Amino acid sequence: MTEKNLQENNAEQTSENSVALNFFRPAADILETEKDLLLYLDMPGVSKERVEIKLEKDILSIEGRINDQKEERLKPLYREFRTGNYKRSFTLSKAIDQKKIKAKLEEGMLVVTLPKSPDQKPKQILVN
Amino acid sequence: MEAIMLGHLSETIDRCLNRSDFFDEINRFFESSSLKGETPAINLYQEDDNTVAVVELPGFKKDDINVEVKGTQFRVYGKRELNYPDQSSARLLERNAVKFDRTIKLNNEVDHEKITAEYKDGILKVVLPTKESEKAKQILIS
C-alpha cells in the first residue's frame, strides 16, 4: 500500500503541454489512512457546480472552472495572479474501490475520498 | 504581472528581498494561480469609483481571515491550517499551512463606512469605495 495507489497521470500532461490551454495545475496533497486515500486540491474561485470529476479507465480527471465573467468588467490595476481553470488527473490502482469515490468542496479546496478495496485493507492475522 | 504599476513595483522589489517571498514570486510568474507559497496573491481592480481587492485563499476558514484599512493601507492577514486525519501518512505534499500578513498601498483614500468584504469559494473580495473628497469632479467651464 504505497503511493502507487494514486499516481499522477503525467502522460496526459505532456500531451496537454503542446496545446495552449488556459488551465492551471492545482496544488495537491495526498494522504493515506487505514481506509482511504484522501486527495486535497486548491482550486480558488471554483464553485460546486463547476467541478467535474471523471473516472475513465482508472484515470481520475478533475476539472474546475471559474466564473470569469464577473471579472471582465473590472479594470485591472495591479496583478499578482492570473485567473484560469484547473485541471489535473491521476491514475488509480486496482486497490481503490472506484464505486465509492466521494468528493466535497470546501471554500475553494476540493477533497476527494478514495476508499481502498476491502481486500487491500490491512488484516490482522491470527497466530495459532 | 503585465499590469504592474510603478508605485507597486517598489513593493514587489521589497518583497523580493525577502528570500522565501522571492520564490513565491517566481512560482507565481511561472506556475499557477493557486496557493503554492506562503504568501497569498492579491489582485486589485477598478470598478467605477471602487477599488476591488481580490485575494486567493483556498481552504481557509472565514474566521481566520482579517481585513484592515487605514488611510490608503489595505492590510489582509490570516492563517490556514491543514486539518488532516491524525492516523494518516502523507503520499504527496504540495500544499502548505499558511500564515501571512500583507499590506498593499491603494491609490485612493477609502470611505471606511462603505467597505464590504465577502469570502466565497476560497476567494476574498473586498470592495473599497473611494472617499467622496478624492473622486475626480467634472468642472464646468463658463
Interface residues (C-beta under 8 A of the other chain):
Chain A: T2 E3 L6 E8 F24 R25 P26 A27 A28 D29 I30 L31 E32 T33 E34 L37 L38 Y40 D42 M43 P44 G45 V46 S47 E71 R73 L74 K75 P76 L77 Y78 R79 E80 F81 R82 T83 G84 Y86 L105 E106 E107 G108 M109
Chain B: M1 E2 A3 I4 M5 H8 R28 E31 S32 S33 S34 L35 K36 A41 I42 N43 L44 Y45 Q46 E47 T51 V52 V54 E56 L57 P58 G59 F60 K61 K62 L82 Y84 P85 Q87 S88 S89 A90 R91 L92 L93 E94 R95 I104 N107 Y119 K120 D121 G122 I123
